[in-house]
């Protein structure tokens, strides 16, 4: 009887061990891998045109595609001594049902893990396909004029308007992505002075018809 009890106990122990091993294997196969220490996390922001979204062609008379941004567009603080003037931009018209355009400038290379937004304009009229150079921040002075009805949100400098590039010295060349987005609606219910990139993009989502991008470079 004792031998029979011991044999049964051994069988139960073996079975329990097998179940534990299966459980551990199952857990290991479903638990996400932990990123390696020191791994680079890409900026959490839209950087490229998603496919198969229709594309707009974006150009500028201020700088060439993938060319260096001129000093007139560079920030005038934090060690930078540029003119801090927004560049001229033009784009091809969006689809027939375009109700407005938005223009943004984003630097994915900024050392913030979430990039850096330099300009956010929305509710540009659907009949407008260009922006003059040197459009001033809201309430500021400049030779360019913001299209009627268009609004400027807050960039990451805390400026309600354009803030030029000023990457850290010795940080290499940064890519400044100028994006024009055609939308099927006007954006309503936002207060420009308290609207940042995340809030603006959230309100754009679902109304995007087409998008085009132009990249300018700058480093110091």
KEKE-3310 file (N, C-alpha, C; in steps of 0.2 Angstrom, whole numbers, plus 5000, padded with zeros to 4 digits):
npx = (5004:5010:5020:5012:5005:5016:5021:5010:5010:5022:5019:5010:5018:5026:5017:5013:5025:5026:5015:5018:5029:5024:5015:5025:5031:5021:5018:5031:5030:5020:5023:5028:5044:5057:5064:5081:5093:5097:5093:5087:5073:5061:5055:5039:5029:5021:5030:5032:5024:5009:5005:4991:4989:4984:4996:5002:5012:5025:5033:5046:5052:5061:5070:5079:5073:5078:5088:5099:5093:5091:5099:5090:5079:5082:5081:5082:5088:5094:5107:5107:5107:5098:5087:5074:5062:5048:5048:5044:5031:5023:5010:5003:4985:4973:4961:4945:4935:4942:4942:4950:4967:4981:4997:5012:5028:5041:5053:5061:5073:5077:5083:5073:5065:5053:5053:5052:5041:5039:5031:5013:4999:4982:4966:4968:4962:4953:4955:4968:4984:4997:5010:5016:5032:5039:5029:5021:5021:5006:4999:5011:5024:5027:5032:5025:5008:4995:4984:4967:4956:4964:4973:4985:4993:5001:5018:5032:5041:5033:5027:5015:5015:5027:5043:5060:5073:5084:5095:5105:5122:5134:5127:5124:5117:5100:5083:5071:5054:5042:5025:5011:4994:4979:4962:4946:4937:4934:4943:4936:4931:4943:4955:4967:4978:4980:4982:4991:5003:4999:4985:4980:4983:4975:4963:4963:4963:4954:4949:4958:4963:4974:4991:5007:5025:5040:5057:5069:5086:5097:5111:5122)
npy = (4994:5006:5007:5009:5021:5030:5028:5034:5047:5051:5051:5061:5072:5072:5075:5088:5095:5095:5102:5115:5118:5119:5130:5140:5140:5144:5157:5163:5164:5173:5185:5201:5206:5214:5230:5231:5237:5254:5255:5264:5273:5277:5293:5298:5302:5308:5305:5302:5301:5291:5276:5270:5285:5298:5309:5326:5338:5347:5362:5375:5392:5397:5387:5372:5355:5344:5352:5364:5374:5391:5405:5415:5408:5403:5400:5414:5413:5404:5402:5402:5413:5418:5424:5420:5419:5413:5401:5402:5393:5381:5371:5358:5357:5349:5335:5336:5338:5344:5354:5361:5366:5360:5365:5360:5359:5348:5341:5327:5323:5330:5330:5324:5313:5313:5321:5338:5351:5364:5373:5376:5377:5379:5376:5383:5391:5381:5386:5391:5388:5391:5399:5414:5420:5424:5425:5431:5427:5425:5440:5446:5455:5455:5453:5444:5438:5429:5418:5422:5417:5407:5398:5399:5387:5382:5381:5370:5378:5386:5396:5405:5402:5403:5395:5395:5383:5377:5367:5357:5362:5354:5342:5336:5335:5340:5335:5344:5342:5348:5348:5347:5345:5340:5342:5336:5344:5359:5363:5364:5371:5372:5381:5391:5396:5387:5376:5362:5351:5338:5339:5345:5336:5325:5330:5332:5319:5306:5315:5317:5319:5320:5321:5330:5331:5341:5341:5350:5354:5356:5360:5363)
npz = (5000:5004:4995:4983:4986:4986:4973:4966:4971:4965:4952:4951:4955:4944:4933:4938:4936:4923:4919:4924:4917:4904:4906:4909:4896:4888:4893:4891:4877:4874:4881:4878:4871:4880:4877:4873:4884:4882:4869:4855:4854:4842:4837:4842:4831:4816:4802:4789:4773:4773:4764:4754:4752:4742:4734:4736:4728:4734:4734:4735:4734:4742:4746:4740:4737:4749:4751:4760:4772:4771:4780:4783:4787:4799:4817:4829:4842:4857:4854:4840:4826:4816:4803:4806:4798:4790:4777:4759:4752:4741:4733:4725:4720:4730:4731:4723:4733:4743:4758:4766:4770:4779:4786:4791:4800:4805:4815:4815:4820:4832:4849:4858:4859:4854:4843:4836:4834:4822:4816:4814:4805:4801:4793:4781:4767:4754:4741:4741:4737:4741:4751:4757:4760:4776:4785:4799:4817:4826:4830:4828:4818:4800:4783:4775:4772:4781:4774:4773:4786:4790:4803:4816:4826:4842:4842:4846:4853:4860:4853:4844:4829:4816:4821:4818:4813:4825:4829:4841:4844:4835:4833:4821:4805:4803:4798:4791:4790:4779:4778:4769:4770:4763:4768:4771:4778:4787:4802:4818:4834:4841:4851:4845:4852:4862:4856:4852:4843:4844:4848:4836:4826:4830:4828:4814:4810:4801:4792:4782:4765:4756:4755:4755:4755:4759:4761:4771:4775:4790:4800:4814)
capx = (5000:5014:5023:5007:5004:5022:5020:5005:5013:5028:5016:5007:5023:5029:5012:5013:5031:5025:5010:5022:5034:5019:5013:5030:5032:5015:5020:5036:5029:5016:5025:5032:5051:5059:5069:5088:5095:5101:5090:5084:5066:5060:5050:5032:5025:5020:5036:5032:5017:5007:5002:4991:4986:4986:5001:5003:5019:5026:5039:5048:5057:5066:5076:5077:5071:5084:5094:5100:5088:5095:5100:5084:5073:5084:5079:5086:5089:5097:5114:5106:5107:5095:5081:5068:5057:5045:5050:5039:5029:5018:5008:4997:4979:4971:4955:4939:4932:4946:4939:4955:4973:4985:5004:5016:5035:5043:5060:5061:5080:5077:5085:5068:5062:5046:5054:5050:5036:5041:5025:5007:4994:4976:4960:4970:4956:4954:4957:4974:4989:5004:5011:5021:5038:5040:5022:5023:5017:5000:5000:5018:5025:5031:5030:5020:5001:4992:4978:4961:4953:4969:4975:4992:4993:5007:5024:5036:5044:5028:5026:5009:5017:5034:5049:5065:5077:5090:5097:5110:5128:5138:5122:5123:5111:5093:5079:5064:5049:5037:5020:5004:4988:4972:4957:4939:4933:4937:4944:4932:4931:4950:4958:4974:4983:4981:4982:4998:5003:4995:4978:4979:4983:4970:4957:4964:4962:4948:4947:4964:4962:4980:4997:5014:5030:5046:5062:5075:5091:5101:5114:5127)
capy = (5000:5012:5008:5011:5028:5033:5028:5039:5054:5053:5052:5068:5077:5073:5079:5095:5098:5096:5108:5121:5119:5121:5137:5144:5141:5148:5164:5166:5165:5178:5191:5205:5206:5220:5233:5231:5244:5259:5255:5270:5273:5282:5298:5296:5307:5306:5308:5301:5300:5285:5274:5273:5291:5303:5314:5333:5340:5353:5366:5381:5396:5398:5382:5366:5349:5341:5357:5367:5380:5398:5408:5419:5404:5400:5404:5419:5413:5398:5401:5403:5420:5418:5429:5417:5420:5407:5401:5402:5386:5380:5364:5356:5357:5343:5332:5341:5339:5348:5359:5366:5363:5361:5365:5359:5358:5344:5339:5320:5322:5333:5325:5324:5306:5314:5326:5345:5355:5371:5377:5372:5381:5375:5380:5387:5390:5376:5389:5393:5383:5393:5403:5419:5420:5428:5426:5433:5424:5428:5446:5449:5459:5452:5455:5439:5438:5423:5417:5424:5412:5402:5399:5396:5384:5383:5376:5367:5384:5390:5402:5404:5404:5399:5396:5392:5378:5379:5361:5358:5363:5347:5337:5334:5338:5338:5335:5347:5340:5352:5344:5350:5340:5342:5339:5336:5348:5364:5361:5368:5369:5372:5388:5391:5398:5382:5369:5359:5347:5332:5340:5347:5330:5321:5333:5331:5312:5305:5320:5318:5317:5319:5324:5330:5333:5343:5341:5355:5352:5361:5358:5367)
capz = (5000:5004:4988:4978:4987:4983:4965:4964:4972:4960:4945:4952:4955:4937:4930:4940:4933:4916:4918:4925:4911:4898:4908:4908:4889:4885:4896:4887:4870:4873:4884:4873:4873:4883:4873:4876:4887:4878:4863:4853:4853:4837:4839:4841:4827:4809:4799:4781:4770:4773:4758:4748:4752:4737:4736:4734:4726:4738:4732:4739:4731:4747:4747:4736:4740:4752:4752:4766:4773:4772:4786:4784:4790:4805:4823:4832:4850:4859:4851:4833:4824:4809:4802:4809:4794:4787:4770:4754:4750:4736:4733:4720:4723:4733:4727:4722:4739:4748:4761:4769:4770:4785:4785:4797:4800:4810:4815:4819:4823:4838:4854:4863:4858:4851:4838:4837:4829:4821:4813:4813:4802:4799:4790:4775:4762:4749:4735:4742:4736:4742:4757:4756:4765:4781:4788:4806:4822:4828:4833:4826:4811:4795:4776:4772:4775:4782:4771:4777:4789:4792:4810:4818:4833:4846:4840:4852:4856:4863:4848:4840:4823:4814:4824:4814:4815:4829:4832:4845:4840:4835:4833:4815:4801:4805:4793:4793:4785:4778:4776:4767:4771:4761:4772:4769:4782:4791:4809:4822:4841:4844:4852:4842:4857:4867:4852:4850:4837:4846:4847:4829:4822:4832:4825:4807:4809:4798:4786:4777:4758:4752:4758:4752:4759:4756:4766:4771:4780:4793:4806:4816)
cpx = (5004:5017:5018:5006:5010:5022:5016:5007:5018:5024:5013:5012:5026:5024:5012:5019:5029:5020:5014:5026:5030:5017:5019:5032:5027:5016:5025:5035:5024:5018:5030:5039:5053:5064:5076:5089:5099:5098:5087:5077:5064:5055:5043:5028:5025:5026:5035:5024:5015:5004:4996:4988:4989:4991:5001:5010:5020:5033:5040:5053:5062:5072:5074:5076:5077:5090:5094:5096:5093:5094:5093:5078:5075:5082:5084:5086:5092:5104:5113:5105:5104:5090:5075:5061:5054:5047:5043:5037:5023:5016:5003:4991:4977:4965:4950:4936:4936:4942:4943:4961:4976:4993:5008:5024:5037:5050:5061:5068:5081:5078:5079:5064:5055:5047:5052:5046:5038:5036:5019:5002:4988:4971:4962:4964:4958:4956:4965:4979:4997:5004:5016:5026:5036:5032:5023:5019:5011:5001:5007:5018:5029:5028:5025:5013:4998:4985:4972:4957:4958:4971:4981:4991:5000:5012:5027:5040:5040:5026:5020:5011:5024:5039:5054:5069:5083:5092:5103:5117:5131:5133:5120:5118:5104:5089:5072:5059:5043:5031:5014:4999:4982:4967:4950:4934:4937:4938:4940:4933:4938:4951:4965:4979:4984:4981:4989:4997:4999:4988:4976:4978:4977:4963:4957:4962:4955:4946:4953:4962:4969:4985:5003:5019:5037:5051:5068:5080:5095:5104:5119:5132)
cpy = (5006:5013:5011:5019:5032:5034:5034:5046:5056:5055:5059:5073:5078:5077:5086:5099:5100:5102:5115:5123:5122:5128:5142:5145:5145:5156:5167:5168:5171:5185:5195:5206:5213:5223:5232:5238:5248:5259:5262:5269:5279:5287:5296:5301:5305:5309:5307:5300:5293:5283:5270:5280:5295:5308:5321:5334:5347:5356:5372:5385:5398:5393:5376:5360:5346:5345:5360:5373:5386:5401:5412:5415:5401:5404:5409:5419:5406:5397:5402:5411:5421:5423:5427:5419:5414:5407:5401:5395:5386:5373:5363:5355:5350:5340:5337:5343:5342:5354:5364:5362:5364:5361:5364:5358:5354:5342:5333:5319:5326:5328:5325:5317:5307:5320:5333:5348:5362:5376:5373:5377:5376:5379:5385:5385:5385:5379:5391:5387:5386:5398:5408:5418:5425:5430:5426:5428:5428:5434:5450:5453:5454:5454:5450:5440:5431:5423:5419:5417:5406:5404:5396:5393:5385:5378:5374:5373:5388:5396:5400:5406:5400:5401:5392:5387:5381:5372:5362:5358:5356:5341:5334:5337:5335:5339:5338:5346:5345:5348:5348:5344:5343:5338:5340:5340:5353:5361:5366:5366:5370:5380:5388:5392:5392:5375:5368:5354:5341:5333:5342:5340:5325:5324:5333:5323:5310:5309:5321:5315:5315:5323:5324:5333:5336:5344:5346:5352:5358:5358:5363:5364)
cpz = (5000:4998:4983:4979:4985:4976:4963:4965:4967:4954:4945:4951:4947:4933:4931:4937:4926:4914:4919:4920:4905:4900:4906:4900:4886:4887:4892:4880:4869:4877:4879:4876:4875:4879:4876:4879:4883:4871:4861:4851:4848:4839:4837:4838:4820:4806:4791:4779:4770:4766:4759:4747:4746:4739:4733:4732:4730:4736:4736:4734:4736:4748:4742:4740:4742:4752:4758:4767:4774:4779:4788:4788:4797:4811:4825:4839:4851:4855:4843:4832:4817:4809:4805:4805:4790:4780:4765:4753:4745:4735:4727:4723:4725:4729:4727:4728:4745:4751:4765:4769:4777:4783:4791:4796:4806:4809:4819:4822:4830:4844:4860:4863:4855:4845:4841:4832:4828:4818:4812:4811:4800:4796:4785:4770:4756:4742:4735:4741:4737:4748:4756:4761:4770:4784:4796:4811:4823:4832:4832:4820:4806:4788:4773:4776:4775:4778:4775:4779:4792:4799:4812:4825:4836:4844:4847:4856:4861:4859:4844:4833:4821:4819:4821:4817:4820:4833:4837:4841:4840:4834:4826:4811:4803:4799:4795:4788:4785:4775:4775:4767:4768:4765:4769:4773:4785:4799:4814:4829:4844:4845:4850:4847:4862:4863:4850:4844:4838:4845:4840:4825:4824:4829:4817:4805:4806:4793:4781:4770:4755:4756:4754:4756:4756:4762:4765:4776:4783:4799:4808:4821)
residu = (UNK:UNK:UNK:UNK:UNK:UNK:UNK:UNK:UNK:UNK:UNK:UNK:UNK:UNK:UNK:UNK:UNK:UNK:UNK:UNK:UNK:UNK:UNK:UNK:UNK:UNK:UNK:UNK:UNK:UNK:UNK:UNK:UNK:UNK:UNK:UNK:UNK:UNK:UNK:UNK:UNK:UNK:UNK:UNK:UNK:UNK:UNK:UNK:UNK:UNK:UNK:UNK:UNK:UNK:UNK:UNK:UNK:UNK:UNK:UNK:UNK:UNK:UNK:UNK:UNK:UNK:UNK:UNK:UNK:UNK:UNK:UNK:UNK:UNK:UNK:UNK:UNK:UNK:UNK:UNK:UNK:UNK:UNK:UNK:UNK:UNK:UNK:UNK:UNK:UNK:UNK:UNK:UNK:UNK:UNK:UNK:UNK:UNK:UNK:UNK:UNK:UNK:UNK:UNK:UNK:UNK:UNK:UNK:UNK:UNK:UNK:UNK:UNK:UNK:UNK:UNK:UNK:UNK:UNK:UNK:UNK:UNK:UNK:UNK:UNK:UNK:UNK:UNK:UNK:UNK:UNK:UNK:UNK:UNK:UNK:UNK:UNK:UNK:UNK:UNK:UNK:UNK:UNK:UNK:UNK:UNK:UNK:UNK:UNK:UNK:UNK:UNK:UNK:UNK:UNK:UNK:UNK:UNK:UNK:UNK:UNK:UNK:UNK:UNK:UNK:UNK:UNK:UNK:UNK:UNK:UNK:UNK:UNK:UNK:UNK:UNK:UNK:UNK:UNK:UNK:UNK:UNK:UNK:UNK:UNK:UNK:UNK:UNK:UNK:UNK:UNK:UNK:UNK:UNK:UNK:UNK:UNK:UNK:UNK:UNK:UNK:UNK:UNK:UNK:UNK:UNK:UNK:UNK:UNK:UNK:UNK:UNK:UNK:UNK:UNK:UNK:UNK:UNK:UNK:UNK)
# end
